[in-house]
Every structure is written in C-alpha cells, then in structure tokens.
C-alpha cells in the first residue's frame, strides 16, 4: 500500500488504504475500527501467505484463561531439585501449522512428567512454557523436587519415557531434545497441587479437533495449549481455540471450561473474534481470478485458512462488503524460521 502511494505510473479509481494495529496480538485494531470510516465496499486484504492462492474465508477464535491456585510450602531437607526442559521443537502458527501434528512442548513435558510421577513420586516447584496465544509452544521447562536418593531412578524413568516420545515425533519434530540440570529452590508445590497441574495440562485439548466437511484439507476446529506461567500464587494457563463454525468454537471453549473446572481452576473466556464465511459467488473474486491469470499466467487456487484474518471482523462491522485476501509467499510464520520469498513479493505487487 505504501508503494501504491508513491507510484506515479498507475491509473486507478479512488482507493482507501486501511492500516490496523495489533493484528498479531488479538486483532484489536480491527476490533476497534469505526465502520463509518470506510466508504469502499470491496476489500483486498494483504495478509495471506501463499503465492498463487486467494483466500475467501477464515476461522473465528477465542482464548480461554485458566487460573489454578497453587499450594506452596518450604522445600524439605534431603531433597534434590532438577530443572527438566523440553527444547528444539519446531512450533509454528497455531492456525496455519496446527495440522502438521508438531509437538507442543507444554503438552509433551506434562505428558512425560505425569507418566513418571506415578512411578517415581516428586513435587513441582515451577512449570512454564509458551509465550504467544497464536504460536505452538517450542520450549517448556519444569523444576521437580524429590528425595536425593531417588534422583537417579527419576532420571532413568524420564529418559526412558523420552526415548519413546522422540520416536513418536521423529518425523514431525526431529530436533526435540530433553535436558536435565541441577536447580535450587526454596519453595515447592504440595503433592496434590503437583498432581492437579499435571492432570490439567495432560487433559486440556491441543491440535486438530475436526476437519471441514465442505472444503478439502481444511481444519475446521482446533485448540492450542499456548502458554503456562506462574503468577500471583496461581498457575496461569492460556488455551486458544479456533473454528470456522461458531457452534463448534463454543463447544471447544466449553470443553476447556469443563476440564478446568474439574481441576479446580477459575476459567474465563476472552471476547474472541468472528470467522469469515466463504462467498464463492463474489464479484471481486471473479475479477481477481481473471486479472491474476492475465498478469501471472496461472489461475489462483481459491482457499480458506484456519487462522484469524481481519476480514472476519470487518465483514461483521460492514455487512455485505465483498472481500478477498492474498499475499506473497511467507513460510514458517511465528517461528525463528519465518521467511518471505523475495521473488514472490514482485509478483504480488504486479
């Protein structure tokens, strides 16, 4: 859009150029948009990530915030503290990459510890992982406290369980690694709290919950166990749910609420954002398809995305607005491997 403002060689009618803030942190800019600011009724959204594709629909979403009270006491004499870390996972976008079945570091660390605590009892002193609601956690860590004489049996059990897990995710997450280091603590959660935390994180949903019955290979509903951290005497857990069907999104949120309530957690849902229902009869889509083929020599693939786009919010604010979304080739968003294909930016602009 900035390039269009500077271009002196284009012939065009009136243009409205809409810049929003905070798209990645909750679509709050679009949510605060006053609809009367817009006079245009055809919207080209420049926020898609696949060349030669035009998007005509997206998922809606909402976040659940859980707070589980922690009962804490002083660490006992004769105990050892170990920091257990799960690292090296690929992570990715919780919408666009959820179907790749990559590991969620928080879920997998909880799975490991939950299995081992039943064989070699320990207490937790901390557990944390993830940092964004729309990213699959790549790393997680916990500090466990146990009798000094049980340290080696604990390590052995944990490493044995990890070998099985590593084989399970050898294709989806080949870089996953376990690290165990000495730690120092002064306070520790009691055993009942430890079990409640591990059971809660093990039970909460993550991954694809349903595929679309209308569009091939499109995820309909999913959940991402996104963040875990200790704050104000509680364990704060964030879960992000998405769906292209409003009732299915509600059901996913209710599932998270039910699991949290069973664990004794306080659960709140965020305001959320609406989805964007595809309109394959869109006049703008027909124009774009014709121009794309004329300029680039190939017809674009018409798709929907299992992620939040501002089109869902704007479409709700301005009923009847005709919308499409397209962009250059962007890969591995929301990860350290994020990159844009430079040549595709030129074709995108043309």
Buried (B, 14 or more C-beta within 10 A) or exposed (E): EEEEEEEEEEEEEEEEEBEBEEBEEBBBBBBEBEEEEBEBEBBBBEBBBBBBBBBBBBBBBBBBBBBBBBEEEEBEEEBBBBBBBBBBBBBBBBBBBBBBEBBBBBBBBBBBBBBBBEEBBBBBBBBBBBEBBBBBBBBBBBBBBBBEEBBEBBBEBBEEBBEEBBEEBEEEBEEBEBEBEEBEBEEBBBBEBBBBBBBBBBBBBBBBBBBBEEBEEBBBBBBBBBBBBBEEEBBBBBBBBBBBBEEBBBBBBBBBBEBBEEBEBEBEBBEBBBBBBBBEEBEBBEEBBEEBEEEBEEEBEBBBBBBBBBBBBBBBBBEEBBBBBBBBBBEBBBBEEEEBBEEBBEBBEE
